């Protein structure tokens, strides 16, 4: 199975770490990927020499205590010639340099070579997951996430086995996790619990700690954050001590897993006290992210067809029909629609409408910005008794008479 792999010294990754404007790097406990960032290369350039790199790799322990990069050879073969040359000077040809007992390497082989998805994700993926969960609870309960970070997967494990790279990895973790704590969310949660916190007057970690009345929970939540802060302080110290040989990769994994445990404890405690089901919060928060963001400078005008949707207010839906609309000679071949029926007998249909036929007919544009999408909302008012008095006979608003 190793015929699909090539092994390289870990220093090969330094070239990619040092050019973040060109390369995107992701690493976790047993896996990694390096690729050229979208937008760095002209997407219309399909020449053979056009820069291309998208390589999946794992980590393999060496007998000398270091670790090597195990790159997937077919990915390297598809890379552009210039990118392949960057790797050539770091290749390890000695097959006897590696340890036979290597659980981390076996994980990568099991998932990416043997195709087994029973292998659990690494700690950075797990951290990203638990932060999404606690953010969902906070978003649904108080209207904003506890962490403002959007993508923890861009975190990377230490790039070498020494104290400096260990401290640097914690500095990146600090920027996303500690600096990423949302004081506004902490203040809102505190208000829900009746806890007085002047978040602006406190360090964010101190303010977070006050959300938990239990001393044991406070200690568990705070301890890994303090460790991250201490390692970050060492990384940013003006004259830090010289680098020492250190199992940075293994120790960083332990620290991240401890952090995951503390956030899981905070998640469960907050969810219980806020009376929020975690799984439902995840689904709700995910769906909320798909809601449209309205342009407040272009409000709906009364004469717009979509304004008829205001008739939904106060209605009780008793029936929902969805399906494909029967095609007409002057309409699209396929179009979906929704028909809602309400308890008072009124109905409403919602159909999409575009100017695509005009664009096709005129052949004047291929710019997607010229495509306009609107909704045709048709409101069918309820029946009225014979004796009812309609105030106006020329009311075209589609609203029910008072």
ABEGO torsion letter per residue (X at the ends): XAAABBBBBAAAAAAAAABAAABBBBBBAABBBBBBBBGABBAABABAABBBBBBBBBBBBBAAGBBBBBBBAAAAAABBAAAAAAAAAABBABAAABBABBAAAAAAAAAAAAGBAABBBBAAAAAAAAAAAAAAAAAAAAGBBABABABAAABBBBABBBAAAAAAAAAAAAAAAAAABBAAAAAAAAAAAGBBBBAAABBAAAAAAAABABAAAAAAAAAAAAAAAAAAAAAABABBBBBBBBBAAAAAAAAAAAAAAAAAAAAAAAAAAAGBBAAAAAAAAAAAAABBBBBAABBBBAABAAAAAAAABGBBBABBBBEBBBBBAABBABBBBBBBBBAAGBBBBBBBBBAAAAAAAAGABABAAABBBBBBBBBBBBBBBAABBBABAABAAGBBBX
